[in-house]
Amino acid sequence: MTRSPDHASIQIETDGRTLATAEVHRTDAAGVVHSDLHVESGQLPAGTHSRLVDAVLEHPDVGSADRLLATMPLGDTEMLARVRERCDDVEAHAAGATKIVEARLEHGRTHP
């Protein structure tokens, strides 16, 4: 994970190959963090999408926020399902080829 004062980059890798990435950054809105989640095309190991969501939700900036605003690929049901498992009040809507997900963060909640 790479950090700068404004945002962090998260990478999920296997055997030196980057499988998925996310950018996490604070927004101007109090208590809200934004994350852009991306996965590589092609065959990926099972659970890669969920691992990326978990890494985002475990990031310190997300841990200190009340709400998450995330963009992810429109057809990615695994990411959305993981956000719904780990967060409350999850809303999703399409914006072109992207899905915008808004969620209330439940700190201290355990995940499967």
N, C-alpha and C positions, 0 to 999 in steps of 0.2 A: 504494500500500500504506500503510495506517495502522498505527501502532505504539503500544502502551501497554506498561507494564512487564509485564503479565500475558499479553497476547495480541496478535496482529497480524491485521489483516484484509487479505486479498488479493482484488483484483478484476481480472477479465479484461473489458476493454471494447473496443468497436468503435464508432466514430462517436458517442461519448458515451452509448452504450447499454451497460449492465452485462449481460454474458452469463453470467458465473459468478462465484461468490464462495467464499472459504474463510476459516475462522478457524483460527489456529495458536496453540496454547498449551502450555506445559510442564505436566507432570502431577506428582503427588507421588512417583511412581515414578522412581527414578534412571535417567537415560538414555532416558526415554520422552517423546515429544511426541504430542499429540493434534491432529487436524485434522478439522473438519466441512466437507465439500465439497458445494456446491450449484450447480446449473445452472438457468438460466431455462427455462421451457417454450417450446415452439415451435421453429421452424426456426433453427438456429444454424450459423455458419460451420464448415466441416470443421476438425477438430482442436481445437475449443474445449475439450473435455473433457481432452484430453492436455495442452494448454497450462496448464490449471488444476493438474493433477497436477505438471507440471514446476515451476510457480511455487511450489507447496508444498514440493517436494523441494529447491528452491534457497534456501528461506528460511533465514536464519542459525540459528534455533533448531533446525531440522531438521538442519542441517549439523553441529551439535554433539551430536546425539542418536545413540543406538544403535538405537532401535526407533521405528517410527511406528505409531500406532493411529489409523485414519481411519474416519470414517463417510461414506457416500455413498449415493446412490439405489440401491435394490436392482437395478433393471434396467439400470444403466449399465455396459455391458461395456467401453466405451472407457477409462473411468477405471481399471478393474481391470486391463485389459491393459497400460496404461501403467505402473502400479505394478509389475506383474510384469516388465516390461522393465527397469525401473530399480532394483529391489530384489531381495533374496534372501529365501528362506524366507517367502513370502507365503501367508497363510491368510485365507480369507474365509468369513463365515457370515451368514445372514439374521437380521434382528431386526425383524420387522414389515415396513414398507416401506423399511427401511434395510438396507444391507450394512455389516458391520463388517469392516474389513481390518486385519490385523496384518502388519507386514513388518520384516525386519532391514535396516537401512540400510547400503549399501556406499558409503562415501565415496571419492571419487576415481574412481568408475566413470563412464565416458562413456556418453552416451545417444544413440540414433539421432536 
